């Protein structure tokens, strides 16, 4: 724990709002450090039976099925990222002067290790995981957490100065930071996403930019110089700005030239990192992702040889352009993590073979017409599922043959019927999953299971 903050929570009365994974981790952390904790969950105990059992085993008080007046008697709140700040409960807490933070902020206050934090609209999980891999190849003890894998609060207090925490952070998590200050912040890109929650691109962008708001000149900000929105936002940074995608004279930077990824170091010496055809990650977007990861670790002492080895040995996360199998000459690809328009755009850009696209889910106020050109160029047929099907059909009607399916199972069946040898069936929804599935992992796993059963 940071020494000045060691006693921040001891003896205090704390409410944790939400009994999902991050809420449980936050409650356990506070409980271990002497806080009196109440976990308050809107869902019934029947729906959260595992969470209720876990809290009882830790001796942590809880309430399920709604929030009582007791929550407003606390010294502070820790809220789950799924709870909006403009909701009535949080508004009332702030009106009463109760400090409200999130699990990311809480975990940071207990973490002594330097933090590398990654945000952006697309590629966060891949870059976070890749950074962890590059550190590990170099022999650094590293923990990957946050919006990917384990909750940051589960491990924060065990991470000392000899280790590194690599944390994926979302706009939802950045809403509730206060002192959060990563040693290295990585800002990958900014495209329309989560507008159903944030209301506008301006608000969404400002929240993403909070990743570097507490940085000083001794901290680094790795940013995408090819993204005009990112460039504009990061111009306000007080940190050491390190661009990727193109070089700026006098800066450390990462770029691609002549089929190779390259880094220019602080002495302006150029290093040939790796040939693109030696990398395990494919696609233009993943070359940018790899440059971002390489720069993030290089600023913390990882040498070029380790970066090259890491880029040659990295295995991609599931649900991200994941090749499941080839059936009768048709390649089936699971891209369930593609929850917005931009992710699908990049996915389609990487294919030369005809694509049958399965898309749809819970709309996030996306403009699906932005995909029209790529669909006309790359797609032979579209199969739509979920709440967004009608809106997608209106956006893409007349471009290519299009049909709706009542379920993912039916969509897979229709795609199998329509495909022929040499085709690609791409499940890339461009939407959130919560209309039909628990999360994008559940959605991708169900798709994988359906494809595995094809004969």
Protein Blocks (a to p, Z undefined) as FASTA:
>chain_A
ZZklmmmmgopacddehjbfklmmmmmmmmmnopacddddfbdfklmmmmmmmmmmnopa
cdehiacfklmmcfbdcddfklcfkbmklmmmmmnopacddfklmmmmmpmbdcdddedj
ehklmmmmmmmmmmmmnopacddehjehjafklmmmmpcfkbccdddddfklmmmgcklc
cfbdcdfbdcdehklmnopaklmmmmmmmmmmmpcfkbccdddfkbmklmmmmmmpcbdc
ddehiacehiacdddeehiacdddfkopacdfbdfklpmbgcjklmmmmmmmmmmmmmno
pafklmmmmmmmpccdehiapafbdeehiacddfkklmbfklmmmmmmmpcbdcdddedd
ddehiafklmmmmmmmmpcbdcdedjklmmmmmmmgokaccdddfbfklmmmmmmmmpce
hiacdddehpafklmpmblmlmmmmmmmmmmmpZZ
